[in-house]
Amino acid sequence: MFNSELFEKLVSIHSPSGDEENIRDIIKKEIEDYVDSIEIDRLGNLIAKIEGTGPKIMVAAHMDQIGLMVTKIEDEGYLRFTNIGGINPYNILHQRFVFKDGLIGIVSKNGKADMKNLKLSDMFLDIGVKDKNEAEKKVSIGDMCTYLSKYQEDEQRIISACVDNRIGCYMAIEAIKSLKDQKSENELYIVFTVQEELGLRGATTAAFGIEPDIGIAVDVTGSGDTPDDEAFAIKLGNGAAIKVKDRGIVVDPKMKNYMIDLAKEKNIDYQLEILEYGATDSAAMQLSKAGVLAGVISVPTRYIHSPVETIYKKDLDQSLKLLVELLRDENIKELI
């Protein structure tokens, strides 16, 4: 059963890339009674270990979210900014952003900016002050803000900012809890990674230290089910997405076919994902040291990197089931 309270709490926490402490503390409290050990490494990754005698499996769910960073304060008090992660100017225009202390800014554009070729350099944050002196009492160069979003849920959908990738964190947390009564024989490292949106940084260092036999990223993927969308087979409501390829990885057919066979065996709805843009922590795991057999379980999502990222509960349910079955499966050792 979907834990609405937990997920709403996860998406409400301000933790842009490079400043994941707040969300890490929440996750640590959720899982500390269900794992054998917890470590926070030098980069800030939260690494939870469940002892086992089977293959060493690393699950990566990134904690960070996209945002904006203040680069300049204008004489009139307006804030210029740069992006933290993938930001589309059209997604953020006239949206509200919130700083760590609760200060709210509205994104707007220069009066003469060309709407057909809108760039981040044409935009500013309005925090409601009269001049630079007043602004400097509230913000500093380098301060970061994230979407201010209202969480919404109905019988079918979940709508919120930073579903990417708090939904992966949610899946990892719930998988850990489900393994308490039916413990896996495999040696599990559930890693809540940092700075994925800046180039898979947390997964890179964590995988190097853990040296897993198998790596599984849990993340979102796009959808191709809206009008005049590009040729993309993923649809909301059709189940878990098993990745075949994205810009960072071509999944080994052995891994892909194993996940397909497991989904069929456990009556889990699934679809195959070929993503033409973006990458996940799987790319970093795959290339770690001498190489790692890596795959991805994705939750189909509309309007990624916007304040209204949308998923279906059915797809989340099927994705979580596939993750749990994979972590429990003794036959996974045959892959290595």
C-alpha positions, 0 to 999 in steps of 0.5 A: 500500500502506498505510504502517502505520508512518507512520500509527501514528506520526502518531496517537501524537503529542500535538498538541491544537488550539493546540499542533500543533508536535510533529505539524508537525515530524513531517510536515515531515520526511516531506515536505521532500524531495518539495516545492519549498518549505515555509513555516510561517505566523504561525498555525502552518500548515505550507504545502508548495508544489509548483510548477506552471503550472496552477490554484492548488489548496489541499489542507487537512488539519488537524493538531490533535486534540480534548482537555481543558484544565485550568481549576482544581486542587481542594484534593484534587488533582483537576483540573477542565477545559474542552473543546478541540474537540467533547467528548461527556461520555459518550465520555470518562467513565472514559477515560485522557488523557495530557499532553504530558510523559506524565502520565496522568489518568483522567476520572471524575464527581462522585459525585452527578452525574446520568448522564442529564444528564452535563456536563463541569462534573460531571467531573474528572481524577484524576492520582493525587496526594493534594492540590493542592500535589502536583498543582501540581508536575505540572500548571498551569492551561492544560495540555492532554491528549488521549486515551491510545489503543492503536493497532489494525490488522487486515486490514480496519480501523484503530482509534485516537484522533485518526484525525480528522484524522491520516488526512487528514494521512496522505493529504496526505503520501502524495499528495505522495510519489506526485507526485514521479514523476508531477508535476502540472501544477497549482500545489499548496499542501498545507496542514497546518492548525492549530486546525480543531477550534476553528473552522477557524482555520488554514484561514481564514488560510492560504486568505486568504494563498494565494488558491487557485482551488480548495480541497479538504479531506481529513477524516473523516465519520460513518457511518450503518451502525450499528444504529438510526442516523440516516438517513445514507447513508455506510457503511464499505467503500463507498469515498471519500465525496464531500461534497455538504453539511454545516453549513459548506458546500454544495458547488458542483454543478460541483465535486461533479459533477467529482469524481464523474466523475473517480471513475467515470473512474478506477474509484474507489469512491465514495459521496455525503455529506450530513452533518447535523453538523460542518464541515471546512476547506472552509467556510473556504476557500470563503468566503475573500476573493472566494470559492473553489470548494471540495470535500471528500474524506472517509474514512467513520469510526465513533465520531468524537471517541472513543478508538476512531475506526474506518475501513476500509482500503478507504475510505482507499485509494479516498479517497487515489486520488481525491485523487491523481487530482484533483491530477494532473488537467489538466482541473481547469482547466476548473472555473475 
